[in-house]
Amino acid sequence: MVLQPRQFVDKYLLVIVIFLIVSIPISFISPATGEIREQPYILLFYSSIAGICIIVLYSSYKNRKERQKANIKRRSRK
């Protein structure tokens, strides 16, 4: 039995996750001045959190489907 390396997310999804992670502090800190905002961008914060959750759920769904196909293919060889 050969173990295959697992990927958490695809390369493109990883880039999007990095942008979403960077946008979380931007919602609380002003990039121009570097000071903490009095009124943070709550919509940006929660949309970044939701985007990260959606990407994690999608990648786990995709990996599960690939694993199911591999199991069916492996079982049919017997």
C-alpha positions in Angstrom: 0.0 0.0 0.0 1.4 3.3 -1.1 0.6 6.4 0.9 -0.1 9.5 -1.1 0.7 13.0 0.2 -2.4 14.9 1.1 -3.0 18.5 0.1 -5.0 20.8 2.3 -6.1 23.1 -0.5 -5.1 23.6 -4.1 -2.5 26.2 -5.0 -5.1 28.7 -6.2 -7.3 28.3 -3.2 -4.2 28.7 -0.9 -3.5 32.1 -2.5 -7.1 33.2 -1.9 -6.9 32.0 1.7 -3.7 34.0 2.2 -5.5 37.2 0.9 -8.5 36.5 3.2 -6.2 36.1 6.2 -4.4 39.3 5.4 -7.7 41.1 5.1 -8.7 40.3 8.7 -6.2 42.7 10.3 -6.9 45.3 7.6 -10.4 45.4 8.8 -9.2 46.6 12.2 -6.0 48.6 11.3 -5.9 51.4 8.7 -3.2 50.6 6.1 -2.5 54.3 5.4 -1.8 55.4 9.0 -1.2 52.1 10.8 -3.6 53.1 13.6 -6.5 51.1 14.9 -9.7 52.1 13.4 -12.5 53.5 15.6 -15.1 51.9 13.5 -13.6 48.6 12.1 -14.9 47.2 8.9 -17.0 44.4 10.4 -18.4 43.3 7.1 -14.8 42.7 5.7 -13.9 40.8 8.9 -16.9 38.4 8.8 -16.7 38.0 5.0 -13.1 36.9 5.3 -13.9 34.4 8.1 -16.8 33.1 5.9 -14.6 32.8 2.9 -12.0 30.9 4.8 -14.6 28.5 6.1 -16.1 28.0 2.6 -12.7 27.2 1.1 -11.9 24.7 3.9 -15.3 23.0 3.5 -14.9 22.9 -0.3 -11.4 21.4 -0.2 -12.4 18.8 2.4 -15.5 17.9 0.2 -13.3 17.6 -2.9 -10.7 15.4 -1.1 -13.4 13.2 0.2 -14.8 12.7 -3.3 -11.4 11.9 -4.7 -10.8 9.4 -1.8 -14.1 7.7 -2.6 -13.2 7.4 -6.3 -9.8 6.0 -5.4 -11.4 3.4 -3.0 -13.9 2.3 -5.7 -11.1 2.0 -8.2 -9.0 0.0 -5.7 -11.9 -2.3 -4.8 -12.7 -3.0 -8.5 -9.1 -4.3 -9.1 -9.6 -7.2 -6.8 
